[in-house]
Structures are given as structure tokens and as C-alpha cells.
Amino acid sequence: MEDWELAVQAALDRKAIDTEVLDIGKVSTFTEQFVICHGTNSRQVQSIAESVRTELRSEGRRPLNVEGFRNAEWILLDFGDFVVHVFSKDKRYYYDLERLWRNAPRLPIPAAV
């Protein structure tokens, strides 16, 4: 299982909503995938992000950067080759990364996840 798939699993374990994976590497060079999801409240948003961080840490991966954890409206976990975006529902639809990166193909969520 690839690391971004582990991140998806960790997010789904915390009941992340509308999880999507964009293959950003097909349209840009700064990363390979965006994992995008949202939670229903700030506590869940933080829990999703912490679950991703913990799961990847168990595989020896640490994020290069984490932003937005305290406010929990848009938490960004940058792992270099992929980036996890955990939003509040309102911020997700406000920033609408799926629309901004609409040229990036969607990757299927693996069945094992």
C-alpha cells in the first residue's frame, strides 16, 4: 500500500467525509497527490489530521510541514510527494480545491481502504 493510501485509510478511520484523491503529478510538478476530505466539526478535523500523522509516523514518515491545526478549518499535512488537506465543510466548499485542480485526474479509493 502506498503512503497516500495509508493516509486515506487513516482519514476514513476517523469518519472523514467525501474523501477524494487528485493525481496532481499529472498537471503539476510540486507533488504527486492531493488527499482531500472534511469533517463535521473542528474536533473531528483535528482528529482526522492526527490520525493521518500517527499512521504515517508508524511507517517512518513525518510531514515536512503542518499548517492550520489550531484553527482546524483547513489543516494541511505536506509529506512532500503527497499533501493531505483536511477541511471543515464550509472551508472545503469555499476553497474548492477540486474545482481549482479540475484538470487533475481523480484516483480511485482502493477497495482495501
N, CA and C of each residue as an Amber inpcrd file, in Angstrom:
protein
   339
   0.8470000  -1.1800000   0.0000000   0.0000000   0.0000000   0.0000000
   0.8890000   1.2380000   0.0000000   0.5630000   2.1850000  -0.8450000
   1.3410000   3.4290000  -0.9060000   0.9940000   4.3240000   0.2830000
   1.8830000   5.2580000   0.5750000   1.6820000   6.1230000   1.7410000
   0.4080000   6.9530000   1.6380000   0.0870000   7.4600000   0.4440000
  -1.1480000   8.2450000   0.3240000  -2.3630000   7.3650000   0.6040000
  -2.2780000   6.0830000   0.2890000  -3.3790000   5.1700000   0.5910000
  -3.5100000   4.9540000   2.0960000  -2.3810000   4.9150000   2.7950000
  -2.4120000   4.8330000   4.2550000  -3.0630000   6.0830000   4.8420000
  -2.7620000   7.2270000   4.2590000  -3.3710000   8.4790000   4.7190000
  -4.8850000   8.4490000   4.5130000  -5.3130000   7.9370000   3.3720000
  -6.7580000   7.8130000   3.1070000  -7.3910000   6.8970000   4.1440000
  -6.7780000   5.7480000   4.3960000  -7.3070000   4.8010000   5.3850000
  -7.4120000   5.4470000   6.7640000  -6.3610000   6.1710000   7.1600000
  -6.3710000   6.8270000   8.4710000  -7.4810000   7.8730000   8.5490000
  -7.6930000   8.6220000   7.4740000  -8.7660000   9.6210000   7.4530000
 -10.1340000   8.9430000   7.5420000 -10.3170000   7.8910000   6.7720000
 -11.5970000   7.1840000   6.7830000 -11.8610000   6.5090000   8.1310000
 -10.7970000   6.0960000   8.8040000 -10.9520000   5.5120000  10.1400000
 -11.5460000   6.5080000  11.1220000 -11.3670000   7.7810000  10.8510000
 -11.9190000   8.8460000  11.7050000 -13.1700000   9.4680000  11.0690000
 -13.7790000   8.7250000  10.1570000 -15.0570000   9.1250000   9.5300000
 -14.9390000  10.3860000   8.6870000 -13.8160000  10.5590000   7.9820000
 -13.6680000  11.6790000   7.0510000 -14.7690000  11.6000000   5.9970000
 -15.2350000  12.7410000   5.5720000 -16.3560000  12.8290000   4.6320000
 -15.8430000  13.2150000   3.2500000 -16.4590000  12.6050000   2.2240000
 -16.1810000  12.9110000   0.8140000 -14.6790000  12.9240000   0.5040000
 -14.0000000  11.8660000   0.8670000 -12.5680000  11.7610000   0.6280000
 -12.3090000  11.5800000  -0.8600000 -11.4100000  12.3950000  -1.3930000
 -11.0140000  12.3160000  -2.7960000  -9.5010000  12.3750000  -2.8850000
  -8.9690000  11.7680000  -3.9400000  -7.5340000  11.8190000  -4.1960000
  -7.3440000  12.3300000  -5.6180000  -6.6230000  13.4470000  -5.7360000
  -6.3170000  14.0290000  -7.0440000  -4.8950000  13.6740000  -7.4250000
  -4.7090000  13.2700000  -8.6650000  -3.3810000  12.9280000  -9.1780000
  -2.7220000  14.2000000  -9.7060000  -2.2720000  15.0380000  -8.7880000
  -1.7110000  16.3560000  -9.1070000  -0.4610000  16.2380000  -9.9740000
   0.2810000  15.1560000  -9.8210000   1.5090000  14.9580000 -10.5940000
   1.2870000  14.9500000 -12.0940000   0.0440000  14.7320000 -12.5250000
  -0.2650000  14.7520000 -13.9630000  -0.3700000  16.1670000 -14.5160000
  -0.5530000  17.1570000 -13.6290000  -0.7490000  18.5320000 -14.0910000
   0.2070000  19.5330000 -13.4440000   1.0440000  19.0640000 -12.5040000
   1.9700000  19.9490000 -11.8120000   3.1900000  19.1450000 -11.3630000
   4.2100000  19.8550000 -10.9120000   5.4370000  19.1600000 -10.5100000
   5.7520000  19.2660000  -9.0200000   4.9350000  19.9540000  -8.2280000
   5.3050000  20.1740000  -6.8310000   4.9210000  19.0340000  -5.8960000
   4.0150000  18.1560000  -6.3090000   3.6460000  16.9830000  -5.5200000
   2.9400000  15.9980000  -6.4350000   2.7210000  14.7960000  -5.9460000
   2.0890000  13.7600000  -6.7640000   0.5770000  13.6430000  -6.5410000
   0.1570000  13.6620000  -5.2660000  -1.2630000  13.5100000  -4.9580000
  -1.7150000  14.5320000  -3.9310000  -2.9980000  14.8960000  -4.0430000
  -3.7090000  15.6180000  -3.0000000  -4.7390000  14.6450000  -2.4410000
  -4.7260000  14.4630000  -1.1330000  -5.8080000  13.7600000  -0.4510000
  -6.6630000  14.8550000   0.1680000  -7.9510000  14.8770000  -0.1650000
  -8.8490000  15.9420000   0.2830000 -10.0460000  15.3090000   0.9800000
 -10.3810000  15.8500000   2.1580000 -11.5570000  15.3750000   2.8770000
 -12.0160000  16.4770000   3.8270000 -13.1350000  16.2340000   4.4930000
 -13.5650000  17.1850000   5.5170000 -14.2320000  16.4580000   6.6740000
 -14.3450000  17.1960000   7.7720000 -15.0150000  16.7070000   8.9650000
 -16.1940000  17.5960000   9.3030000 -16.9720000  17.1750000  10.2920000
 -18.1930000  17.9060000  10.6310000 -17.9770000  19.0130000  11.6540000
 -16.8570000  18.9470000  12.4010000 -16.5700000  19.9860000  13.3890000
 -15.0670000  20.0490000  13.6100000 -14.6170000  21.0610000  14.3300000
 -13.1690000  21.2660000  14.4830000 -12.4880000  20.0990000  15.1900000
 -13.1560000  19.4940000  16.1510000 -12.5670000  18.3570000  16.8590000
 -12.3500000  17.1760000  15.9040000 -13.3270000  16.9150000  15.0320000
 -13.1670000  15.8230000  14.0790000 -12.0870000  16.1490000  13.0520000
 -12.0250000  17.3810000  12.5910000 -10.9870000  17.7890000  11.6370000
  -9.6110000  17.5360000  12.2400000  -9.4120000  17.9300000  13.4860000
  -8.1290000  17.6840000  14.1580000  -7.8730000  16.1860000  14.3390000
  -8.9040000  15.4460000  14.6730000  -8.7640000  14.0020000  14.8620000
  -8.3580000  13.3070000  13.5630000  -8.9380000  13.7170000  12.4540000
  -8.5730000  13.1450000  11.1470000  -7.1030000  13.4240000  10.8610000
  -6.6980000  14.6820000  11.0260000  -5.3100000  15.0590000  10.7400000
  -4.3440000  14.3110000  11.6510000  -4.6820000  14.1930000  12.9200000
  -3.8070000  13.4950000  13.8590000  -3.7320000  12.0090000  13.5310000
  -4.8270000  11.4270000  13.0980000  -4.8370000  10.0170000  12.6960000
  -3.9150000   9.7900000  11.4970000  -3.9650000  10.6970000  10.5320000
  -3.0820000  10.5920000   9.3610000  -1.6280000  10.6910000   9.8070000
  -1.3390000  11.6770000  10.6350000   0.0380000  11.8730000  11.1010000
   0.5390000  10.6470000  11.8710000  -0.2830000  10.0900000  12.7290000
   0.1020000   8.9230000  13.5280000   0.3230000   7.7030000  12.6510000
  -0.5820000   7.4770000  11.7180000  -0.4490000   6.3080000  10.8320000
   0.8200000   6.3860000   9.9930000   1.0950000   7.5460000   9.4340000
   2.2910000   7.6920000   8.6060000   3.5650000   7.6530000   9.4520000
   3.5060000   8.1600000  10.6720000   4.6560000   8.0960000  11.5760000
   5.0120000   6.6400000  11.8630000   4.0110000   5.7760000  11.9780000
   4.2780000   4.3550000  12.2320000   4.9870000   3.6980000  11.0500000
   4.9350000   4.3360000   9.8840000   5.6380000   3.8490000   8.6940000
   6.9550000   4.6010000   8.4690000   7.3310000   5.4260000   9.4440000
   8.5880000   6.1630000   9.3360000   8.4790000   7.4570000   8.5520000
   7.2610000   7.9120000   8.2740000   7.0610000   9.1590000   7.5260000
   6.5860000  10.2490000   8.4610000   7.1970000  11.3990000   8.3300000
   6.7620000  12.5740000   9.0810000   6.4750000  13.6850000   8.0830000
   5.4530000  14.4950000   8.3580000   5.1760000  15.5860000   7.4320000
   6.3120000  16.6040000   7.4270000   6.5870000  17.1430000   6.2590000
   7.5710000  18.2120000   6.1440000   7.0440000  19.4920000   6.7750000
   5.7190000  19.6450000   6.7290000   5.0840000  20.8420000   7.2650000
   3.6410000  20.5150000   7.6260000   3.1630000  21.1350000   8.7030000
   1.7590000  21.0460000   9.1090000   1.2770000  22.4610000   9.3400000
   0.1650000  22.8030000   8.7380000  -0.4010000  24.1410000   8.9200000
  -1.8640000  24.0510000   9.2820000  -2.3400000  24.9790000  10.1050000
  -3.7550000  25.1270000  10.3870000  -4.3210000  24.2380000  11.4770000
  -3.4840000  23.5230000  12.2030000  -4.0090000  22.5770000  13.1890000
  -4.8150000  23.2770000  14.2850000  -4.3350000  24.3760000  14.7510000
  -5.0060000  25.0670000  15.8650000  -6.4020000  25.5510000  15.4800000
  -6.5290000  26.1680000  14.3010000  -7.8350000  26.6850000  13.8810000
  -8.7650000  25.5900000  13.3840000  -8.2010000  24.5330000  12.8300000
  -8.9440000  23.3490000  12.3810000 -10.0220000  23.6710000  11.3540000
  -9.7470000  24.6510000  10.5090000 -10.6490000  24.9180000   9.3860000
 -10.0760000  24.3480000   8.0990000  -8.7480000  24.3590000   7.9890000
  -8.0510000  23.7460000   6.8580000  -6.6800000  23.3170000   7.3710000
  -6.5460000  22.0390000   7.6380000  -5.2650000  21.5070000   8.0970000
  -4.5620000  20.9040000   6.8890000  -3.3360000  21.3210000   6.6830000
  -2.5320000  20.8460000   5.5670000  -1.3500000  20.0580000   6.1260000
  -1.2100000  18.8200000   5.6780000  -0.0840000  17.9700000   6.0560000
   0.7030000  17.6940000   4.7850000   1.8890000  18.2730000   4.6890000
   2.7220000  18.1470000   3.4930000   3.7570000  17.0560000   3.7070000
   3.5920000  15.9500000   2.9830000   4.5350000  14.8430000   3.0680000
   5.5180000  14.8400000   1.9020000   5.5590000  15.9170000   1.1400000
   6.4840000  16.0120000   0.0100000   5.8860000  15.4470000  -1.2580000
   5.7870000  14.1240000  -1.3360000   5.2560000  13.5180000  -2.5510000
   3.7350000  13.4760000  -2.5710000   3.0960000  13.7890000  -1.4450000
   1.6430000  13.9760000  -1.4210000   1.2960000  14.9390000  -0.2990000
   0.1290000  15.5650000  -0.4300000  -0.3340000  16.5490000   0.5400000
  -1.7480000  16.1600000   0.9630000  -1.9820000  16.1670000   2.2650000
  -3.3040000  15.8720000   2.8090000  -3.9480000  17.1860000   3.2350000
  -5.1710000  17.4150000   2.7490000  -5.9520000  18.6000000   3.1010000
  -7.1740000  18.1320000   3.8830000  -7.2730000  18.5470000   5.1390000
  -8.4380000  18.2130000   5.9550000  -9.1500000  19.5170000   6.2760000
 -10.3720000  19.6290000   5.7800000 -11.1320000  20.8770000   5.8840000
 -12.3110000  20.7510000   6.8420000 -12.7910000  21.9110000   7.2970000
 -14.1590000  21.9930000   7.7940000 -15.0310000  22.0100000   6.5310000
 -16.2850000  21.6650000   6.6590000 -17.1580000  21.6100000   5.4810000
 -17.2250000  22.9630000   4.7770000 -17.4220000  24.0390000   5.5370000
 -17.5390000  25.3700000   4.9410000 -16.2820000  25.7740000   4.1820000
 -15.1230000  25.5530000   4.7870000 -13.8660000  25.9440000   4.1260000
 -13.5890000  25.0810000   2.9020000 -13.9720000  23.8140000   2.9660000
 -13.7480000  22.9600000   1.7930000 -14.5120000  23.5050000   0.5910000
 -15.7590000  23.8430000   0.7830000 -16.5370000  24.3360000  -0.3530000
 -16.1610000  25.7680000  -0.7280000 -15.6470000  26.5380000   0.2090000
 -15.1830000  27.8830000  -0.1050000 -13.9330000  27.8380000  -0.9920000
 -12.9510000  27.0370000  -0.6200000 -11.6990000  26.9690000  -1.3840000
 -11.7990000  26.0520000  -2.5900000 -12.6530000  25.0600000  -2.5440000
 -12.9990000  24.1940000  -3.6780000 -11.7780000  23.7480000  -4.4910000
 -10.8590000  23.0590000  -3.8210000  -9.6460000  22.5840000  -4.4990000
  -9.9620000  21.6700000  -5.6720000 -11.0470000  20.9120000  -5.5580000
 -11.4140000  20.0280000  -6.6550000 -11.6990000  20.8180000  -7.9380000
 -12.3050000  21.9960000  -7.7930000 -12.5600000  22.8340000  -8.9590000
 -11.2700000  23.4890000  -9.4430000 -10.4600000  23.9860000  -8.5090000
  -9.2090000  24.6350000  -8.8930000  -8.2790000  23.6730000  -9.6270000
  -8.3000000  22.4030000  -9.2330000  -7.4410000  21.3850000  -9.8380000
  -8.2750000  20.4050000 -10.6730000  -9.3040000  20.9180000 -11.3400000
 -10.2240000  20.0580000 -12.0960000  -9.5470000  19.2960000 -13.2250000
  -8.3930000  19.7470000 -13.6860000  -7.6750000  19.0290000 -14.7420000
  -6.8910000  17.8300000 -14.2090000  -6.7840000  17.7130000 -12.9010000
  -6.0700000  16.5820000 -12.3060000  -7.0130000  15.3750000 -12.2550000
  -6.5530000  14.2410000 -12.7610000  -7.4010000  13.0480000 -12.6920000
  -7.6590000  12.6340000 -11.2440000  -8.8340000  12.0670000 -11.0130000
  -9.1740000  11.5020000  -9.7100000  -8.6450000  10.0720000  -9.6450000
  -8.0640000   9.7270000  -8.5240000  -7.6220000   8.3540000  -8.3070000
  -8.6980000   7.6240000  -7.5070000  -8.9400000   6.3680000  -7.8350000
  -9.9450000   5.6230000  -7.0680000  -9.4370000   5.3290000  -5.6570000
 -10.3580000   5.3510000  -4.7320000 -10.0470000   4.9470000  -3.3660000
  -9.9320000   3.4240000  -3.4060000  -8.7850000   2.8610000  -3.0070000
  -8.5970000   1.4130000  -3.1020000  -9.6670000   0.6330000  -2.3370000
 -10.0650000  -0.5030000  -2.8880000 -11.1100000  -1.3250000  -2.2740000
 -10.7290000  -1.7650000  -0.8700000  -9.4410000  -2.0100000  -0.6420000
  -8.9950000  -2.4340000   0.6900000  -9.2200000  -1.3600000   1.7230000
  -9.2690000  -0.1130000   1.2630000  -9.4750000   1.0100000   2.1710000
 -10.9320000   1.0540000   2.5610000
